[in-house]
């Protein structure tokens, strides 16, 4: 059993970092899987359903407070670890998108660009992105002025303008420069 692991949300100013781990069944190929960033929202939503119907998977996150406490890199590694530990089976090997691995005892390798190369990582990329996007769309209902339903917490001009006008919310990452600078004003 090979698990693919990917994360989303390292760069935004608000919201958690989310990771997913996916073990695709040997007998079930999903045609067209790719890096979630290369797929339309419609395709990602369709793939999410198909992946969840056929695969073993786990989605985990690290909160904004955890990111601020341990830094974004460590929070990313922790979210990946939580995702793997959330699987209902221990994988024989893990393929992680990127150039770093969490400090764990699993057989694993980092694969740069892996979300476009390995279907299990592509599937993890899709599940993590869809999960995080929904979180930010839901958060936009509570904090509509930041445009999170459109920018998903990234530092767009719209988001930065709202941050200057309204200040940070509890969902903002206080350790990220644009947010910490706003708190000094």
Protein Blocks (a to p, Z undefined) as FASTA:
>chain_A
ZZddddehklpmgdcdddddddddfklccehiacfklpcfklmmmmmmmmmmmmccdddd
ddfklmmmnojklmmmmmmmmmmmmpcbdcfbdcdedjbdcddfbdcdddehklmmmmkl
mmmmmmmmmmmmmmmmmmmmmmmmnommmnnopacfklmmmmmmnopafkbcfkbmklmm
mmmZZ
